[in-house]
Amino acid sequence: MILKSPYDELADAYHATIDPDGAGLGDPTFDELVGDPRGKRVAAVACGQGRDARRLADLGAEVVGIDASESLLAHARELEQRRSRGIEYVHGDAQDLRPLADRSFDGAVCYMALMDIPALEPTLRSIARILEPGGWFVAAITHPCYKSPAHGELVDHVEGTYRRIAGRYFEEGPHDSATRWEILPRVSYHRTLSTYVNTLVGAGLPIVRMAEPIGDKPVWKEAAGLLYVRCETAKS
Ligand SMILES: C[S@@+](CC[C@H](N)C(=O)[O-])C[C@H]1O[C@@H](n2cnc3c(N)ncnc32)[C@H](O)[C@@H]1O
């Protein structure tokens, strides 16, 4: 079966909006959780057109990016041709990571993509499989508590500040949102916070740090828009 991604049809619009010049991801929380990856072999899982892969390479890692969208990978490879960072881009499914060998990476990242991947458990088990003992995994997701399937914001007219509201939190699985950013597919996959934590731990990726940075917009000063984790596998 030919592997496709819902991003294939959106790839040009996505690329025109997300790091079109190829500077790489600029996210201090990501950098902080990754630490110093110099000389380490790192997999960028669901790398899209490679902004996370480029950042890791600029920090000194040897990077393999893998994604289900050939159209986004074509943009990644074009940027790599324009300015080589030594990144290898591979077409593959995060749910099995078949092209990547067992215990072949020191670290892995999955940046803003777990919500787009239908099956969480096989994805996390595959990430654990490709890591060396004592390896690390950094993921960033939309915050499952505040970006649940029914979310929105209210203005508190007394204080003049925003309040985040979130509903349908317990409805895990695919949900279709007409208001999702137009460069993203309408369908994404919601899981509760405990499902994320328990599935990470069950896959052999125990969390050692979490981060919930305060955002720029008023509503993201009230509630966390993003959630980051760093996990580390057992040393032997
Ligand atoms: C929001 S984009 C994030 C891409 C990149 N990490 C970034 O931050 O720009 C989500 C990515 O997940 C990829 N994706 C979705 N399902 C996938 C799967 N089963 N296997 C691999 N990649 C997948 C999409 O093709 C898309 O590139």
The ligand as a Tripos MOL2 file, in Angstrom:
@<TRIPOS>MOLECULE
LIG
   27    29     1     0     0
SMALL
NO_CHARGES

@<TRIPOS>ATOM
      1 C1          1.7900   19.7190   11.9400 C.3       1 LIG1
      2 S1          2.8760   18.7570   10.9510 S.3       1 LIG1
      3 C2          4.3880   18.9460   11.8540 C.3       1 LIG1
      4 C3          5.5800   18.7310   10.9890 C.3       1 LIG1
      5 C4          6.9080   19.1380   11.6210 C.3       1 LIG1
      6 N1          7.2300   18.3140   12.7700 N.3       1 LIG1
      7 C5          6.8750   20.6070   11.9700 C.2       1 LIG1
      8 O1          6.8740   20.9330   13.1600 O.co2     1 LIG1
      9 O2          6.8010   21.4210   11.0510 O.co2     1 LIG1
     10 C6          2.3990   17.0700   11.2680 C.3       1 LIG1
     11 C7          3.1780   16.0710   10.4430 C.3       1 LIG1
     12 O3          2.8150   14.7480   10.8150 O.3       1 LIG1
     13 C8          2.9470   13.9450    9.6590 C.3       1 LIG1
     14 N2          2.2590   12.6750    9.8590 N.ar      1 LIG1
     15 C9          0.9450   12.4650   10.0840 C.ar      1 LIG1
     16 N3          0.6990   11.1500   10.2260 N.ar      1 LIG1
     17 C10         1.9020   10.5220   10.0810 C.ar      1 LIG1
     18 C11         2.3150    9.1630   10.1370 C.ar      1 LIG1
     19 N4          1.4410    8.1860   10.3740 N.pl3     1 LIG1
     20 N5          3.6110    8.8890    9.9530 N.ar      1 LIG1
     21 C12         4.5200    9.8770    9.7210 C.ar      1 LIG1
     22 N6          4.1810   11.1700    9.6500 N.ar      1 LIG1
     23 C13         2.8940   11.4900    9.8480 C.ar      1 LIG1
     24 C14         2.3510   14.8020    8.5730 C.3       1 LIG1
     25 O4          2.6620   14.3470    7.2680 O.3       1 LIG1
     26 C15         2.9420   16.1500    8.9320 C.3       1 LIG1
     27 O5          4.1630   16.3370    8.3060 O.3       1 LIG1
@<TRIPOS>BOND
     1     1     2 1
     2     2     3 1
     3     2    10 1
     4     3     4 1
     5     4     5 1
     6     5     6 1
     7     5     7 1
     8     7     8 2
     9     7     9 1
    10    10    11 1
    11    11    12 1
    12    11    26 1
    13    12    13 1
    14    13    14 1
    15    13    24 1
    16    14    15 ar
    17    14    23 ar
    18    15    16 ar
    19    16    17 ar
    20    17    18 ar
    21    17    23 ar
    22    18    19 1
    23    18    20 ar
    24    20    21 ar
    25    21    22 ar
    26    22    23 ar
    27    24    25 1
    28    24    26 1
    29    26    27 1
@<TRIPOS>SUBSTRUCTURE
     1 LIG1         1 GROUP 0 **** ****
